[in-house]
């Protein structure tokens, strides 16, 4: 991905790599900055760790399990037009909704998006890492049931590969000149720009789709800056987290309420505008195209 290359270049320019093995040799340096996945390095030998047979089989089973889940969830949501609960919110528009049906729909879509990314990223790591004989870091953990706070969600649970790249390429360089809060906003805004660029590539319309008048009737064009707005909103949630974490009720919930419930409450902070992220994938037919590689369950009339 070109965006990963840009982040790696910024990381090299500002010398923000946190892995000492990268600087051990020119070969390690080239492998690290040319890889799209996070390699696991042995701190003693400064070499990449080799994957074990147990780890290899475990990763393969995990991918298969996630593949079946995303197949079932996508089939069900597709049959419901991706809105299993009653809601009058257009998933493609700029809107913030606290309607129970809208929040439930967005949670279902967050589940589908999570497992879609799991299959895509984990399969990439398996092919480019495990099949080559090396261990790679997990791309996604389990943020839907193991998140303790918004900061924990973005820093440690959701896509630590991109999160780590943003930390080294955006947060740490900006932090050298500005406060931590400014660096957080800059990091989330950079993430938004990354996703806006990715959306532009996903929904790119070729010139042959346009008529002589320059019109494209069947083309889908995502709203400009919507991803940047979504991630800036998420950054603001992370910034105000310390204000709420000091409330006695919040502290009690974090200590005594089961973690899956706490995780759901954390995710609720972004669900009112969650469709800003995956609404384009619905309207633009991404999930429909992605289904070509899945097991599809359809209703027989």
C-alpha positions in Angstrom: 0.0 0.0 0.0 1.4 3.4 -0.9 0.2 4.9 2.4 2.2 2.3 4.4 5.3 3.3 2.3 4.7 6.9 3.2 4.4 6.1 6.9 7.6 4.0 6.7 9.4 6.9 5.0 8.3 9.3 7.8 9.3 6.8 10.4 12.8 6.5 8.8 13.1 10.3 8.5 12.3 11.0 12.2 14.0 7.9 13.5 11.0 6.8 15.5 11.3 3.0 15.0 11.0 1.3 18.4 12.7 -1.9 17.3 16.5 -2.0 17.8 16.8 -5.1 15.5 15.9 -2.8 12.5 19.2 -0.9 12.8 21.3 -4.1 13.4 22.0 -4.6 9.7 21.1 -3.3 6.2 19.2 -6.5 5.5 17.0 -6.1 8.6 16.5 -2.4 7.7 15.3 -3.3 4.2 13.1 -6.1 5.3 11.4 -4.0 8.0 10.7 -1.0 5.8 9.6 -3.1 2.8 7.2 -5.3 4.7 3.4 -4.6 4.9 3.0 -6.7 8.0 4.7 -6.4 11.4 7.5 -8.9 11.7 8.5 -10.4 15.0 12.2 -10.0 15.8 14.4 -11.9 18.3 16.0 -9.2 20.5 19.0 -11.5 21.2 19.9 -12.5 17.6 18.3 -9.5 15.8 16.7 -12.0 13.4 13.1 -12.7 12.5 11.4 -15.4 14.5 10.5 -18.6 12.7 7.0 -19.8 12.9 6.4 -23.0 14.7 4.1 -25.8 13.3 1.7 -25.2 16.2 1.5 -21.5 15.5 1.1 -22.2 11.8 -1.8 -24.6 12.3 -3.4 -22.3 14.9 -3.3 -19.3 12.5 -4.8 -21.3 9.7 -7.6 -22.5 12.0 -8.3 -18.9 13.1 -8.5 -17.7 9.5 -10.9 -20.4 8.6 -13.1 -19.7 11.7 -13.1 -16.0 10.9 -13.9 -16.8 7.3 -17.0 -18.8 8.2 -18.2 -16.1 10.6 -17.9 -13.3 8.1 -19.7 -15.5 5.5 -22.6 -16.1 7.8 -22.9 -12.5 9.1 -22.6 -11.0 5.6 -25.2 -13.4 4.3 -27.7 -12.5 7.1 -27.1 -8.7 6.9 -27.3 -8.8 3.1 -30.7 -10.4 3.3 -31.8 -7.5 5.6 -30.3 -4.9 3.3 -27.7 -4.4 6.0 -30.4 -2.9 8.3 -31.8 -5.8 10.5 -33.4 -3.2 12.9 -35.9 -0.5 12.0 -34.1 2.8 11.3 -34.7 5.9 9.1 -31.1 6.8 8.9 -29.4 6.7 5.5 -26.0 4.9 6.1 -24.4 7.1 3.4 -25.2 10.5 4.9 -23.6 12.8 7.4 -25.8 12.2 10.5 -25.5 11.3 14.1 -28.2 9.1 15.5 -29.0 7.8 19.0 -32.0 5.8 17.8 -31.8 2.2 19.3 -32.4 0.7 15.9 -29.6 2.8 14.3 -27.2 1.9 17.1 -28.0 -1.8 16.8 -27.6 -1.7 13.0 -24.2 0.1 13.4 -23.1 -2.5 15.9 -24.0 -5.3 13.5 -22.0 -3.5 10.8 -19.1 -3.0 13.1 -19.1 -6.8 13.7 -19.2 -7.4 9.9 -16.4 -4.9 9.3 -14.2 -6.3 12.0 -14.4 -9.9 10.7 -14.0 -8.7 7.1 -10.8 -6.9 8.0 -9.7 -9.9 10.1 -9.9 -12.3 7.1 -8.2 -9.8 4.8 -5.4 -8.8 7.1 -4.8 -12.2 8.7 -4.7 -13.9 5.3 -2.2 -11.3 4.1 0.0 -11.9 7.1 -0.3 -15.7 6.7 0.7 -15.6 3.0 3.5 -13.1 3.3 4.8 -14.2 6.7 3.8 -17.7 7.9 4.1 -19.4 4.5 7.6 -17.9 4.2 8.4 -19.5 7.5 8.3 -16.4 9.8 6.1 -15.2 12.6 4.1 -12.0 12.2 2.2 -10.0 14.7 -1.6 -10.2 14.9 -3.2 -7.4 12.9 -6.4 -7.3 14.8 -7.1 -8.6 18.3 -10.6 -8.7 19.8 -11.8 -5.2 20.4 -15.5 -5.9 20.5 -15.2 -7.9 23.7 -11.8 -7.0 25.3 -11.6 -3.2 25.2 -11.4 -1.3 28.4 -11.4 2.3 27.1 -11.5 4.3 23.9 -7.7 4.7 24.2 -7.2 1.0 24.7 -9.4 0.4 21.7 -7.3 2.4 19.3 -3.9 1.9 20.8 -3.9 -1.8 21.5 -6.9 -3.6 20.1 -8.0 -2.2 16.7 -5.4 -2.8 13.9 -2.2 -2.3 15.8 -0.3 -2.5 12.5 -1.7 0.8 11.2 -1.9 2.1 14.8 1.8 1.5 15.2 2.6 3.1 11.9 0.6 6.1 12.8 2.3 6.4 16.2 5.8 6.3 14.6 4.9 8.4 11.6 2.5 11.0 13.0 2.2 11.0 16.8 5.9 10.9 17.7 7.1 13.4 15.1 4.3 15.9 16.0 4.9 15.3 19.7 8.5 16.6 19.3 7.1 20.0 18.6 3.6 20.1 20.1 1.6 18.9 23.1 0.2 15.3 23.5 -3.3 16.5 22.8 -2.3 18.2 19.5 -0.4 15.1 18.5 -3.4 12.9 19.2 -5.7 15.1 17.0 -3.0 15.2 14.3 -2.7 11.4 14.4 -6.4 10.7 14.1 -6.6 13.3 11.3 -3.8 11.6 9.5 -5.6 8.3 9.9 -8.7 10.0 8.4 -6.7 11.1 5.4 -5.3 7.6 5.0 -8.8 6.2 4.9 -10.1 8.9 2.6 -7.3 8.0 0.2 -8.1 4.3 0.5 -11.8 5.0 -0.1 -10.9 7.0 -3.2 -8.9 4.0 -4.5 -11.7 1.4 -3.6 -14.4 3.4 -5.4 -12.3 4.8 -8.2 -14.3 5.1 -11.4 -12.7 4.4 -14.7 -13.1 6.8 -17.5 -14.9 4.3 -19.7 -17.9 4.4 -17.2 -18.6 8.1 -18.1 -20.7 9.1 -21.1 -19.9 11.8 -23.7 -21.3 14.4 -21.3 -18.9 13.4 -18.6 -21.7 11.9 -16.5 -21.7 8.5 -14.8 -25.2 7.4 -13.8 -24.2 4.2 -12.0 -21.0 5.5 -10.3 -20.7 5.7 -6.6 -18.6 8.5 -5.2 -18.0 8.6 -1.4 -18.5 11.9 0.4 -15.3 13.9 0.6 -13.6 14.2 4.0 -16.1 11.9 5.7 -13.4 9.5 7.0 -11.4 12.4 8.2 -14.4 13.7 10.1 -15.1 10.3 11.6 -11.5 9.8 12.9 -11.3 13.4 14.2 -14.5 12.6 16.2 -12.8 9.4 17.5 -9.8 11.4 18.5 -12.0 13.8 20.4 -13.5 10.9 22.3 -10.0 9.7 23.2 -9.1 13.2 24.4 -12.1 13.6 26.7 -11.7 10.0 28.1 -9.5 11.2 31.1 -12.4 13.6 32.2 -14.8 10.7 32.5 -12.4 8.1 33.9 -12.2 10.1 37.1 -16.0 9.7 37.8 -16.6 7.3 40.6 -19.3 5.4 38.7 -17.1 4.9 35.6 -14.2 3.7 37.9 -16.6 1.2 39.6 -17.9 -0.1 36.2 -14.4 -0.6 34.9 -13.5 -2.7 37.9 -16.7 -4.7 38.5 -18.6 -4.9 35.2 -17.7 -7.8 32.9 -15.3 -6.9 30.2 -17.5 -7.7 27.2 -20.2 -5.2 28.6 -17.5 -2.6 29.2 -16.3 -3.1 25.6 -19.8 -2.6 24.3 -20.2 0.6 26.2 -16.9 1.8 24.8 -18.0 1.0 21.3 -21.3 2.9 21.9 -19.2 6.1 22.0 -18.7 5.9 18.3 -21.8 4.0 17.1 -23.9 7.1 16.7 -21.7 8.0 13.7 -20.3 4.6 12.9 -22.0 4.6 9.5 -19.7 7.4 8.5 -17.0 4.6 8.2 -18.8 1.6 6.7 -21.8 3.3 5.1 -19.9 3.8 1.9 -19.0 0.1 1.8 -22.7 -0.6 1.9 -23.8 2.0 -0.7 -20.8 1.4 -2.9 -21.2 -2.3 -3.1 -18.0 -3.3 -1.3 -19.5 -6.0 0.8 -21.3 -7.3 -2.3 -18.0 -7.6 -4.2 -16.2 -9.0 -1.2 -18.8 -11.8 -1.1 -17.4 -13.2 -4.3 -14.7 -14.9 -2.1 -17.1 -16.0 0.6 -19.6 -18.7 1.3 -22.9 -17.1 0.6 -26.1 -18.3 2.2 -29.3 -17.3 0.3 -32.9 -17.8 1.0 -34.7 -20.2 -1.3 -38.2 -19.1 -2.3 
